[in-house]
Amino acid sequence: MVRAAVLPAVSAPLDVTSIALPEPGPGQVRVRLAAAGVCRSDLSLADGTLRQPVPAVLGHEGAGTVVAVGEEVGDVAPGDRVVLNWAPSCGTCHYCARLSEPWLCTRANKATTTPYARTRSGDGLYPGLSVAAFAEETVVPRRAVLPLPDGVPLADAALLGCAMLTGYGAVHHSARVRPGESVAVHGVGGVGLAVIQAARLAGAGQIIAVDVAPEKAEPARAAGATDFVVASEKTAKAVRALTEGGFGADVAVECVGRAETVRAAWDSTRRGGRTTVVGIGGKDQRVTFSALEIFHFARELRGCVYGNCDPARDLPVLAEHVRAGRLDPGALVTRRIPLQEVGAAFDALRAGRGGRTLVEF
């Protein structure tokens, strides 16, 4: 038995309890978690914005140590330090094999629909986003573990599995930020802070952070923001006023997932600039544009899934930046908690407080 935070039903409070975790089967790996980040996507799964079979153990951003492997696993061994990959690509579907876009893999979340453990009463438990990291240990497919290079603290490495990969990819793969460009980051949570770090790494000349919470100005500036705007009905106007000539940011990155924030990011982007949407919004969140403004402003509007990253390719790159001191996943963390406080971390997300909360085991 291991301790885990169980979501018994959609919108129900998390229940920290013991679960029965089996030994790994063929092609599976058992991992003892060192830490797991509390991401807004976990909240979206809990409240039904994203589909998730229940009961489930959520948590998809984690790192730990391999404790056992099943048959047919020959390249991972007990004692290996690993980062969990919540979207393991299959390598053979249309997006993986033909388009080389593994972040769009149609089978990435196949494990989500199959129970991986059992409750104390014997009911099947589903793994949130295939990973189930809100637990002392988990069992995942071999493709869901990525070797962690030496020199990266194991607990902070949890952030590499989602926030850092997403933020880095949004800047380098989706928005393609160039040296000297201005970047507006809408939403300064864990991913937003990662975007700011990545924009600084890309050589952005101006980084404008935007959030509803004034207290986020300090961590935003520590991450590399040059300016901070408190979000309001006049957010876009305030951002444009800070840019050279008042034309707007070359790039805007939306990290919230709300219609009004997407619209504000679009409106804060200069004519001919690029707007990338990272935040996951509900299907009821409608964003409208006129045909004339699309023509006139000639802006790009792009969605961004997992930073458009190939984790197997990009994780070693991130790890090298961390070792060299150019990126700091620990700087995203504003609170470190034990597993039993994960419900309170969800409340903080709902209230828009802080950056990343890290559950440490």
C-alpha positions in Angstrom: 0.0 0.0 0.0 1.2 3.5 -0.8 -0.3 6.9 0.1 -2.0 8.9 -2.6 -4.3 11.8 -3.2 -7.5 10.3 -4.7 -10.1 12.2 -6.7 -13.3 10.1 -5.9 -15.5 12.0 -8.3 -15.4 15.1 -10.6 -15.4 18.3 -8.4 -15.1 16.2 -5.2 -12.4 17.1 -2.6 -9.2 15.0 -2.8 -8.9 12.2 -0.3 -5.4 11.4 0.8 -5.5 7.7 1.6 -3.8 4.4 1.0 -4.1 2.6 -2.3 -3.0 -0.8 -3.6 -0.3 -0.4 -6.2 0.7 -3.5 -8.2 4.1 -4.5 -9.2 5.0 -3.4 -12.8 3.8 -5.6 -15.6 5.4 -6.1 -19.0 6.7 -2.8 -20.4 6.0 -0.9 -17.1 8.1 0.9 -14.6 7.5 1.6 -10.9 8.8 4.9 -9.6 9.2 6.3 -6.1 8.3 10.0 -6.3 10.6 12.6 -4.9 8.3 15.5 -5.8 5.2 16.4 -7.9 4.2 19.9 -9.1 0.6 21.0 -8.7 -0.4 22.3 -12.2 -3.6 24.0 -13.3 -4.2 21.1 -15.7 -4.7 18.9 -12.6 -7.3 21.3 -11.4 -8.9 21.2 -14.9 -9.1 17.4 -14.6 -10.6 17.6 -11.1 -13.3 20.1 -12.0 -14.3 18.4 -15.3 -12.8 21.0 -17.7 -10.7 18.1 -19.1 -12.0 14.6 -19.2 -10.7 12.1 -16.7 -12.2 8.8 -15.6 -12.7 8.5 -11.9 -11.8 7.6 -9.2 -8.3 8.8 -10.1 -5.0 9.8 -8.8 -4.1 13.1 -10.4 -0.6 14.7 -10.7 1.3 14.6 -14.0 4.5 16.7 -13.2 6.9 14.6 -11.3 10.3 13.1 -10.8 11.7 10.2 -8.8 13.7 7.0 -8.7 13.0 3.7 -10.4 12.3 1.0 -7.8 11.3 -1.9 -10.1 10.8 -2.7 -13.8 8.6 -5.2 -15.5 9.5 -7.7 -18.3 10.5 -6.3 -21.7 12.1 -3.2 -20.0 15.8 -3.4 -20.6 17.0 0.2 -20.8 15.8 1.4 -17.3 16.9 -0.1 -14.0 16.2 0.3 -10.3 18.1 3.3 -8.9 17.8 5.4 -12.1 16.6 9.0 -11.6 13.8 9.8 -14.0 11.4 12.6 -14.9 7.8 11.5 -15.7 6.4 12.2 -19.2 2.7 12.7 -19.0 2.3 12.6 -22.9 4.5 9.7 -24.0 4.4 9.5 -27.8 3.8 6.2 -29.5 6.2 6.8 -32.4 3.9 5.2 -35.0 0.7 7.3 -35.4 0.1 9.9 -38.1 1.5 12.8 -36.0 4.5 10.9 -34.7 5.7 9.0 -37.8 4.6 11.2 -40.7 4.6 14.7 -39.3 7.3 14.4 -36.6 5.0 16.1 -34.1 5.0 13.8 -31.1 3.3 16.4 -28.9 0.1 15.7 -30.9 0.3 11.9 -30.6 -3.1 10.4 -30.7 -2.1 7.6 -28.3 -0.2 9.7 -25.8 -2.9 9.4 -23.1 -3.9 5.8 -23.8 -3.0 4.7 -20.2 -5.4 7.2 -18.8 -8.4 5.0 -19.6 -7.1 1.9 -17.9 -7.1 1.4 -14.1 -3.6 1.1 -12.8 -4.2 0.5 -9.1 -7.0 -0.1 -6.6 -8.6 1.7 -3.7 -8.6 0.1 -0.3 -12.1 -1.2 -1.1 -11.0 -2.8 -4.3 -12.3 -0.3 -6.9 -10.1 0.4 -9.9 -8.2 3.6 -9.9 -7.3 5.6 -13.0 -4.0 7.4 -13.5 -4.4 11.2 -14.1 -2.8 12.0 -17.5 -1.3 8.5 -17.5 1.1 9.4 -14.6 -0.7 9.6 -11.2 2.1 11.6 -9.5 0.2 12.6 -6.4 1.3 9.4 -4.7 4.4 8.1 -2.9 4.9 5.7 -5.8 3.4 5.1 -9.2 3.5 2.5 -12.1 3.7 3.9 -15.6 4.5 2.7 -19.2 8.2 2.7 -20.0 7.7 5.5 -22.5 6.5 7.7 -19.6 9.9 7.9 -17.9 12.8 10.0 -19.1 16.3 9.7 -17.8 17.4 12.7 -15.7 20.9 13.8 -16.4 23.3 14.3 -13.4 23.6 17.7 -11.8 19.9 18.5 -11.5 18.2 18.3 -8.1 15.7 15.5 -8.1 12.8 17.4 -6.4 13.2 20.5 -8.6 13.4 18.2 -11.7 9.7 17.5 -11.3 9.1 21.0 -12.8 11.0 19.9 -16.0 8.2 17.4 -16.8 5.6 20.1 -17.5 6.0 23.7 -16.5 9.6 24.1 -17.8 9.1 22.0 -21.0 5.9 23.9 -21.7 7.4 27.3 -21.1 10.6 26.6 -22.9 8.7 25.2 -25.9 6.2 28.0 -26.0 9.1 30.5 -26.5 11.5 28.5 -28.6 9.2 26.2 -30.7 5.8 28.0 -30.9 6.5 31.7 -30.6 10.0 31.5 -31.9 11.3 34.5 -29.9 14.3 36.2 -31.5 17.0 38.2 -29.7 15.9 41.8 -29.0 12.2 41.1 -29.4 9.6 42.2 -26.8 7.5 39.6 -25.1 4.3 40.0 -23.1 3.5 37.1 -20.7 -0.1 36.9 -19.6 -0.4 34.9 -16.4 2.5 34.5 -14.0 1.9 31.1 -12.5 4.3 28.2 -12.8 4.2 28.1 -16.6 4.2 31.9 -16.9 7.4 32.1 -14.8 8.9 29.4 -17.0 8.0 31.4 -20.1 9.7 34.5 -18.6 12.9 32.5 -17.9 12.8 31.0 -21.4 12.2 34.5 -23.0 15.2 35.8 -21.1 17.3 32.8 -22.3 16.2 33.6 -25.9 17.5 37.1 -25.6 14.3 39.0 -25.5 14.9 42.7 -25.1 11.8 43.5 -23.1 9.6 41.1 -21.1 6.3 42.4 -19.8 4.6 40.2 -17.2 0.9 40.5 -16.7 -1.2 39.1 -13.8 -4.2 40.0 -11.7 -2.1 39.7 -8.5 0.2 42.6 -7.8 2.4 40.4 -5.5 3.5 38.4 -8.5 5.6 41.3 -9.7 8.6 40.3 -7.5 8.9 36.7 -8.7 8.2 37.8 -12.3 11.1 40.3 -12.1 13.3 37.7 -10.4 12.6 35.4 -13.4 13.6 38.1 -15.9 10.7 40.4 -16.5 11.6 44.0 -17.2 8.1 45.3 -16.6 4.9 44.3 -14.7 1.3 45.1 -15.5 -1.6 44.4 -13.1 -4.3 42.9 -15.3 -7.5 45.0 -15.9 -10.0 45.9 -18.6 -7.2 48.0 -20.0 -4.4 45.4 -20.0 -3.7 45.5 -23.7 -3.5 49.3 -23.8 -1.1 49.2 -20.8 1.1 46.6 -22.4 1.3 48.5 -25.7 2.1 51.7 -23.9 5.3 50.1 -22.5 6.5 48.9 -25.9 8.7 50.9 -28.3 6.5 53.4 -30.2 3.4 52.0 -28.4 3.0 49.4 -31.2 2.6 46.4 -29.0 4.7 43.3 -28.1 6.4 41.3 -30.9 5.2 38.2 -29.1 2.5 37.6 -26.5 2.1 34.3 -24.6 -1.2 33.5 -22.8 -0.8 31.1 -19.8 -4.2 31.3 -18.2 -6.8 29.7 -20.5 -9.6 32.3 -20.3 -11.3 34.0 -23.2 -10.6 37.5 -21.9 -7.0 36.7 -21.4 -6.5 35.3 -24.9 -8.2 38.4 -26.2 -6.0 40.7 -24.1 -2.9 38.8 -25.3 -4.0 39.2 -29.0 -4.7 42.9 -28.5 -1.3 43.5 -26.8 0.5 42.0 -29.8 1.9 44.4 -32.4 0.7 44.3 -36.0 2.4 41.4 -37.7 3.4 39.9 -34.3 2.8 36.4 -32.8 0.3 35.3 -30.2 0.8 31.9 -28.6 -1.9 30.4 -26.3 -0.6 27.9 -23.7 -3.5 28.1 -21.2 -6.1 25.4 -21.3 -9.6 26.9 -21.3 -13.0 25.3 -21.1 -15.1 24.7 -24.2 -17.5 27.4 -23.0 -14.7 30.0 -23.3 -15.4 31.7 -26.6 -12.9 34.2 -28.2 -14.2 36.3 -31.1 -12.4 38.2 -33.8 -13.7 40.2 -36.7 -12.6 39.3 -40.2 -11.4 42.8 -40.8 -9.0 42.8 -37.8 -7.5 39.5 -38.8 -6.7 41.0 -42.2 -5.6 44.4 -40.9 -3.3 43.3 -38.0 -1.8 40.3 -39.8 -1.0 38.7 -36.5 -0.4 35.0 -36.0 -2.5 33.1 -33.4 -1.2 29.7 -32.4 -2.2 27.0 -30.0 0.6 25.3 -28.1 0.4 21.7 -26.7 3.1 20.7 -24.2 5.3 23.5 -25.6 5.3 21.7 -29.0 8.1 19.7 -27.4 9.6 16.3 -28.0 10.5 15.6 -24.3 13.1 13.0 -25.3 14.9 15.7 -27.3 14.2 18.7 -25.2 14.7 17.4 -21.7 18.5 17.0 -22.0 18.7 20.5 -23.4 16.7 21.9 -20.4 18.9 19.9 -18.0 22.1 21.4 -19.5 20.6 24.9 -19.1 19.8 24.1 -15.5 23.3 22.8 -14.8 24.8 25.9 -16.4 22.6 28.2 -14.2 20.7 29.6 -17.2 17.4 28.1 -16.1 16.2 27.6 -12.5 13.2 25.3 -12.0 13.3 25.9 -8.3 12.6 29.6 -8.9 9.1 28.6 -10.1 8.3 27.2 -6.7 6.5 29.5 -4.2 5.4 26.8 -1.8 6.6 23.3 -0.9 4.1 21.1 0.9 3.5 17.5 2.0 1.0 15.3 0.2 -1.8 15.9 2.6 -1.9 19.6 1.7 -2.5 19.1 -2.0 -6.2 20.1 -1.7 -5.1 23.5 -0.3 -2.8 23.9 -3.3 -5.9 23.5 -5.5 -7.6 26.3 -3.6 -4.5 28.5 -4.2 -4.8 27.8 -7.9 -8.4 28.7 -8.0 -7.6 32.0 -6.3 -4.7 32.7 -8.6 -2.2 32.8 -5.8 1.5 32.0 -6.1 3.6 30.3 -8.8 4.2 26.5 -8.6 3.4 24.5 -5.5 5.6 21.5 -5.1 4.6 18.4 -3.3 7.6 16.8 -1.7 7.7 13.2 -0.5 
